[in-house]
Amino acid sequence: MSALPFLPGNTFNDITKTKFHVSQTLGYRNGYAIPGRPRLGVGGEPLPFNQLTEEELDELANTKPSLTYGAASKPAPVEFVPAFVAFDKKVLKFDAYFKQTVHESPQEFYRIRCVSIYYYLEDDSIAVIEPLVENSGIPQGKLIKRQRLPKNDLGDCWHWSELNLATEVTF
């Protein structure tokens, strides 16, 4: 049969083969499954494999790998992310209060009103909002709409690092 040409349609099965099982490669040692290398192929035929000699293993261990396709390429640069994308929907909230003088009532001289200061990191803008209290008779809600607020006459605007605990700010 070895003299026949190896062409499609001219391949023949060996009728003397009777073993067509796959050899077992999973063994157990101390109760643990240990996979092994298959030594026999389908039908009990030995599988060819490359076994390295000690000299070849020593040569592989002692050689330094070299690049075959030229110099190493530079890593990709870090992708630039603009501030308005990086800080989108990131808001710092500060709980604050202010004293409001009362001229109309002889019983009280001032009122303490609680507010929330929202600092938007994407554009350094600030909003001041007072929570709504029903039947208070005082206008509440947004006291200062979202905008960049100047902190002095030179036109410098507030920055998040200047809003700290126990500090007085004047808007």
N, C-alpha and C positions, 0 to 999 in steps of 0.2 A: 504494500500500500504506500510505501514511502516513495516509490517511483512515479506515482501519479502526480500530475501538475496540481498545484494549489490554486485552483480557479473556482469562482463561484459556481455552485452546482456540482462540482467534482470532489467535494469533501465527503468522506465516509466515516461513519462511526465504527469504532472497534467493537465487534460483537462479542469479544471475549471478556470485556469489562462487565463486572457484575456489582461492584461497589460504587455507589453514586452519592454517598452521604458526605457531609462536611465534618471534618474532624473537630473535636471539642477543644476549645481554647480557654475555657474558664475553669479554674481550679479553686479549691478551698483549702486554706491553711489557717489553723487556730480559729475556725469559725468565720473567717473573713474571705470574701470572694476576691481572687487575684487573677486578673487577665493574663494570659500567656500569648506568646507568638505562635501562630500556626506553623507546624512543621510539614504537615501533609496537606495536599490539596484535595479536590474532589476526586473520588475514586482511589484514594490512597497513594497518589503519586507524590514524591517528595518535591517540595517547593524550592526553587533556586533562590538563594539570598546571598548578599554580599557580606562577608565577614572580614573586618579590617584586622590586619596584623598589628603587633605591638609597635613596630617601626612606623607604620602609617598613623597610628593613634598618637605617638610621640611627635611626629611631624605636624599633625594638625594642632596639637596642644601648644607647640612652640612657635608657630608662625603667627605673624601679626596680619590681621585682615587688611586688605587694601581695597580702595574703591576702584571699581572697574569702569565707571561711567563718568569720570572727571571729578572735579572738586565738589565738596559737599555744598548743597544749596543752602542759602540763608533761610532761617525760619520766616514764616509769613509775619508781616508787621501786625501789631495789635490794631484791630479795627477801630477807627475813630468813631466815637459816639458823641454827638453834640449834647450840650447840657440840657436843652429843652426835651430831648428824648430820654436821657439818663435820669432826669429828675421829674419826669412826667408823673402826675398824680401822687407826688410825695409832698406831704404837708406836715408842718410842725404846729401843734396846738398848745397854746399857753393859756392857763386860767388866770384871770386878772380881775381887779376891781378898781373902781374910781369913786371919789366922793363928789356928790352933786349938792351944791348949796341950795337950800330951800328958803325962799324969801316970803312965800305966801302963808306959812304956818308958824304960829308962835310956839308950838310944842316941839318942833324939831328945827335944828339949824342946818343939818346936812343929811343926805341919804348915801348909803353904801350900795353901789350897783355892781353886780357881778357880770363880767363879760368874758368872751373867749376871743383870743387873738390867734388868727390863723396866718401862718407864714408859709407861702408857696415857694418851694425851692427852685422850681423851673424858671421863674422870672423875678425872684426876690420881691414879690408883691405881698401886701398885708391886707387882711380884712378883719374888722372888729365887729363881732356879732354878740348881741345880748339875748339870752334865752327868753322865750315868751312866757309871761306869767299872766294868767287870765284875771280879768277884773282888777288890774293894778292901777289903771287910769294913767299910766305913763307910756309914752311911745317907746316901743321896743323893736327888736329885730336887728337889721343891719344898721350899725351906727356909722361905720366907714366902709364903703364898698371896696372891692379888691383893686388895689392900685399900689404903685411904688410911692412910699411916703418919704418925704425929705426929713432928715433929722436935724438939720441946721440951716442957716441962711446961705451957706455956700452951695447947697444943692446936693450934698451927700445923702444917699439913701440908707435906710436901715438894712443891716445884715444880720443873718441868723446868729452869728457869734456874739452880737451885742444884746440879744434878748436872753437874759439869765434870770435865775430865781432871785427874789428879793432885790430887784433893781427897779427904779422908777423910770418909766418911759413917758414921753410926752408926744402925742400925735397931734 
